[in-house]
Amino acid sequence: MNAIEIDDLRVKYSNVEVLKGINLEIPERGCFAIMGPSGCGKSTLLKAINRLLELNPDVKISGDIRLFGESVFRMDVTKVRREIGMVFQFPNPFPHMSIYDNVAYAARCNKIVKNKKELDELVEWALKKAALYDEVKDRLRKKASQLSGGQMQRLCIARALALKPKVLLMDEPTANLDPIASGKIEELIHELKRDYTVVIVTHSPAQAARVADFVAFIYMGKVVEVGDVSEVFERPKHELTEKYVTGRIG
Amino acid sequence: MKYVDAEIANLKKEILKLHEIAKKAVELCFRAIRDKSIVKEISRLEEMSDELEARIHDSCSQFIIRFHPMAKDMRFAVGMMRISSAYERIVDLAQEISLYECNLRDTILSAEKPLLAMFDVVKRGFDHQADLRNEMIALDDAVDEIYIKVLEEIEKDFRCVEEVLAARHIERIGDLLCKIATRLIYIHSGKWTWIK
């Protein structure tokens, strides 16, 4: 079954059309990478999926996005955001909150636990799932701002996982991390994609090749090529994809 | 990406050197059957091919490590490693043929022409200037026919085991050249096209 289906999605900022009729099917579980050069519309696409674009009054959206068959535009927006977690390029934990509270906050707000014991268990589970627990278990009450960049990003992933989403969107999650921290996030994606549908936006074909099962190449607001990762990177069908993955356009 | 293109051009230059060494070795091995003074020259080519193959493997590994190539660039880097090994093997086979003391029959020697023609087609294939598949099939069929004919002749008139081995090696050289051509087609088009 497809986790996400996108039909003829068009997005306009003022009068500039950024996405020009995107059609995509993102299968359930596994990692789906959206790659393309800067300004091609990949982050816009990601934000459209969990309806973050609607926060901007200048944006016009047409077409449809379905989450497990249900149009996200007809779903309650809170439900959309709960079922589709998002991790951004810059790690953005709540700096004034503790590590524990960063993970617990949304769970508390959404009342997905009944008592303190359940909350403790959920926080521990999410931190473990994000491969962060062992590094922070002795300082859960310390402020999140004391963590390294890579740890902050994994904390954001734990925060998203605490809501038990079905889909996890990641917008260039390693763009601001060093190779070691990036490696840990990529390893984590490999773990998460067994249970979740992970959609990652990246401008790095090498990263897409390392973490994804399927990849879509977007250029100037259009999907140029979609396919199995080994096909797209070894034998791309479209000349533009060939040029992009070999670094001859960007 | 000029620096990537420059690396690819350097690698191509190296593999073409190996191509010429392999061709020379095959050419000389037929002459060595009649003139053993040439054996030394083939041994020298064999050493050169070993060194060059190792160098090409190293350069390809470096290319992959440094540039993380994809698509055609990746097919090229991996393909060059395989192709260089095939050339090195051809030189080994040519050297073995050159060492045979038995006076090989003319039917075996007649394989020289189609084999050298296969080298020329492959060389043009590096620059997409050949209908690699069809030209190679025709030439390899000619080599195979010679091989079968030699075996039939040996059955009637056995002279020495070395003739059987030489015929087998010649057929194998043809196969290896077809494998190189198959790789080249894959590098250029991304499609596997079987020649044999």
Boltz contact constraints between the chains, C-beta under 6 A:
constraints:
  - contact:
      token1: [A, 205]
      token2: [B, 70]
      max_distance: 6.0
  - contact:
      token1: [A, 206]
      token2: [B, 68]
      max_distance: 6.0
  - contact:
      token1: [A, 233]
      token2: [B, 70]
      max_distance: 6.0
  - contact:
      token1: [A, 235]
      token2: [B, 190]
      max_distance: 6.0
  - contact:
      token1: [A, 236]
      token2: [B, 71]
      max_distance: 6.0
  - contact:
      token1: [A, 242]
      token2: [B, 71]
      max_distance: 6.0
  - contact:
      token1: [A, 245]
      token2: [B, 70]
      max_distance: 6.0
  - contact:
      token1: [A, 245]
      token2: [B, 71]
      max_distance: 6.0
  - contact:
      token1: [A, 246]
      token2: [B, 70]
      max_distance: 6.0
  - contact:
      token1: [A, 246]
      token2: [B, 71]
      max_distance: 6.0
  - contact:
      token1: [A, 246]
      token2: [B, 73]
      max_distance: 6.0
  - contact:
      token1: [A, 247]
      token2: [B, 1]
      max_distance: 6.0
  - contact:
      token1: [A, 248]
      token2: [B, 1]
      max_distance: 6.0
